[in-house]
Each structure stands twice: as structure tokens, then as C-alpha cells.
Amino acid sequence: MAIFPPGTKLDDLHDSTPLAWTRGLQSNGKWSKAIGTYGDWGGFVYFVGNNVEKYEGGIKGRLVKFGTNEPTSNILEALPPGSRTIEFTPPKK
């Protein structure tokens, strides 16, 4: 999940800006087999434009670097500068 810098307004962000994604998405655009919600099968990304996309295997350059039209696989590059991410990791049993 993205945590945007203070004062960021969703109305000012492009529709392609990610808001939330299934657990385990790594900066290389692939889901972690160890902690991914669906292992390394893939996952889902929810965007500011209110659309949800399914990605099997990984993002594969299908995100857009923030403020550009340049494709990226790195979820961090798709977020506004100063954004943070948080991720729930279930407790080990």
C-alpha cells in the first residue's frame, strides 16, 4: 500500500498511480514466492483511476514512472516522490 507525502491530493494524481497491491510485490516487478499473497503467481494492483489490474507473473514494465510516460516494473518509481510503502506480513505460526 502506498503512503503519499502529506498534502498529496488524489485528485492531483494521474489515474495510473498505484494505491494498493497484493502482498509481496518487489521492486523488480515480481511477486515474492515466500510472502506473496498468491506466491509468485502474480497479483493485483489498485490504481487512483479506480481500476484494478491483474498481473500474472509480474508487472513486466506495465507501470508508468511517476510524472512521465516511461514504462517501469518498479512499483516505487510509479509513486510520487516522498511516498512510502507499507506491507502487512502475517505472523509466523
C-alpha positions as CSV (number, residue, x, y, z in Angstrom):
1,M,0.0,0.0,0.0
2,A,1.2,3.5,-0.8
3,I,1.5,6.2,1.8
4,F,1.8,9.5,0.0
5,P,3.6,12.6,1.3
6,P,1.5,15.0,3.5
7,G,-0.7,17.3,1.4
8,T,-1.0,14.9,-1.6
9,K,-4.4,15.1,-3.1
10,L,-5.7,12.0,-5.0
11,D,-7.4,14.4,-7.5
12,D,-4.0,15.8,-8.4
13,L,-2.5,12.3,-9.2
14,H,-2.6,10.6,-12.6
15,D,-5.1,7.7,-12.9
16,S,-2.1,5.3,-13.5
17,T,-0.7,6.0,-10.0
18,P,-0.9,2.8,-7.8
19,L,-2.6,3.0,-4.5
20,A,-2.5,-0.6,-3.2
21,W,-1.3,-4.0,-4.4
22,T,-1.3,-7.6,-3.2
23,R,1.3,-8.5,-0.7
24,G,4.8,-9.5,-1.8
25,L,5.3,-7.2,-4.9
26,Q,9.0,-6.5,-5.1
27,S,10.8,-3.5,-6.7
28,N,11.9,-5.8,-9.6
29,G,8.2,-6.1,-10.6
30,K,7.8,-9.7,-9.5
31,W,5.9,-11.1,-6.5
32,S,7.8,-12.9,-3.8
33,K,7.1,-16.7,-3.7
34,A,7.8,-16.6,0.1
35,I,5.4,-13.8,1.1
36,G,3.2,-13.0,-1.9
37,T,-0.5,-13.4,-1.4
38,Y,-0.5,-15.8,-4.3
39,G,3.1,-16.8,-4.0
40,D,5.0,-15.9,-7.2
41,W,1.9,-16.5,-9.4
42,G,1.2,-12.7,-9.6
43,G,-1.2,-10.3,-8.0
44,F,-3.4,-7.3,-8.3
45,V,-2.8,-3.5,-8.3
46,Y,-5.5,-0.9,-7.5
47,F,-5.0,2.5,-9.1
48,V,-6.1,6.1,-8.5
49,G,-8.3,5.8,-11.5
50,N,-10.4,3.2,-9.6
51,N,-9.3,0.3,-11.8
52,V,-7.8,-3.0,-10.6
53,E,-5.4,-4.8,-12.9
54,K,-4.4,-8.5,-12.6
55,Y,-0.8,-9.3,-13.3
56,E,0.3,-12.9,-13.8
57,G,4.0,-13.5,-13.0
58,G,4.8,-9.8,-12.6
59,I,4.4,-6.2,-13.7
60,K,6.8,-6.5,-16.7
61,G,7.1,-2.8,-17.4
62,R,3.4,-2.2,-17.3
63,L,3.5,0.6,-14.7
64,V,4.4,4.2,-15.5
65,K,7.2,6.2,-13.8
66,F,5.6,9.0,-11.9
67,G,5.4,12.2,-13.8
68,T,6.5,10.6,-17.1
69,N,5.1,8.3,-19.8
70,E,8.1,6.0,-19.3
71,P,7.3,2.3,-18.5
72,T,8.7,0.7,-15.4
73,S,8.4,-2.5,-13.5
74,N,9.4,-0.9,-10.2
75,I,6.3,0.0,-8.1
76,L,8.4,2.6,-6.2
77,E,9.1,4.5,-9.4
78,A,5.4,4.7,-10.1
79,L,4.7,6.6,-6.8
80,P,5.1,10.4,-6.2
81,P,8.4,11.4,-4.7
82,G,8.5,11.1,-1.0
83,S,6.0,8.3,-0.9
84,R,6.4,5.3,1.4
85,T,5.1,1.8,1.2
86,I,3.7,-0.4,3.9
87,E,3.1,-4.1,3.8
88,F,1.3,-6.5,6.1
89,T,3.3,-9.6,6.9
90,P,1.2,-12.3,8.7
91,P,2.8,-13.6,11.9
92,K,4.6,-16.9,11.6
93,K,2.9,-19.8,13.3
